[in-house]
Amino acid sequence: EAGVTQFPSHSVIEKGQTVTLRCDPISGHDNLYWYRRVMGKEIKFLLHFVKESKQDESGMPNNRFLAERTGGTYSTLKVQPAELEDSGVYFCASSPRRWENIQYFGAGTRLSVL
Amino acid sequence: AQRVTQPEKLLSVFKGAPVELKCNYSYSGSPELFWYVQYSRQRLQLLLRHISRESIKGFTADLNKGETSFHLKKPFAQEEDSAMYYCATARSGNTGKLIFGQGTTLQVKP
């Protein structure tokens, strides 16, 4: 079974540019999560999709971040325009069942904003 | 507010020594506790969860509600245990967000 895949693995952009991160969850997993770890800090929740609907977006830092999950399959996280403080590792995770709270993580996308 | 505290950023032990990675949580309601591990150049993966009450790779963790702790223990550390360990909590029976501690790097020296 393929795991959660994220693309790209590393992105280097300049301040003010736009970047789009992609996450493909494990097939059949309705729940999809985005997290990020900023240097020196803990992994923080960004948002949670159930199929194509946003269940919880309380962790989204500001309106420069836009997440979508069209058709309930893969998800994208766009940062526009990127700022220096957006640098970090962005993780995606998926989970199959509402009653079993086990999340499977992707390898992460390392975003460097210069 | 929900919070997970891992007081040690780095824990360094010799092979064969006992290991205890500390985790304290604050959560109103009934939490579910997890330990996740990230080995070098690998993805974050679940090590164990409190409701399973199992031992994985020789590690155990007991939920102590009185002390609001979920410390991870192993009696004899191995070099391959060297990794980053994260304690996390979530609302029980819910597929909601995980709240992570800052992580502890375990370094097992030969």
Boltz contact constraints between the chains, C-beta under 6 A:
constraints:
  - contact:
      token1: [A, 31]
      token2: [B, 95]
      max_distance: 6.0
  - contact:
      token1: [A, 42]
      token2: [B, 100]
      max_distance: 6.0
  - contact:
      token1: [A, 42]
      token2: [B, 102]
      max_distance: 6.0
  - contact:
      token1: [A, 43]
      token2: [B, 100]
      max_distance: 6.0
  - contact:
      token1: [A, 45]
      token2: [B, 97]
      max_distance: 6.0
  - contact:
      token1: [A, 48]
      token2: [B, 97]
      max_distance: 6.0
  - contact:
      token1: [A, 95]
      token2: [B, 95]
      max_distance: 6.0
  - contact:
      token1: [A, 98]
      token2: [B, 95]
      max_distance: 6.0
  - contact:
      token1: [A, 101]
      token2: [B, 32]
      max_distance: 6.0
  - contact:
      token1: [A, 101]
      token2: [B, 90]
      max_distance: 6.0
  - contact:
      token1: [A, 101]
      token2: [B, 95]
      max_distance: 6.0
  - contact:
      token1: [A, 102]
      token2: [B, 46]
      max_distance: 6.0
  - contact:
      token1: [A, 105]
      token2: [B, 43]
      max_distance: 6.0
  - contact:
      token1: [A, 105]
      token2: [B, 44]
      max_distance: 6.0
  - contact:
      token1: [A, 107]
      token2: [B, 43]
      max_distance: 6.0
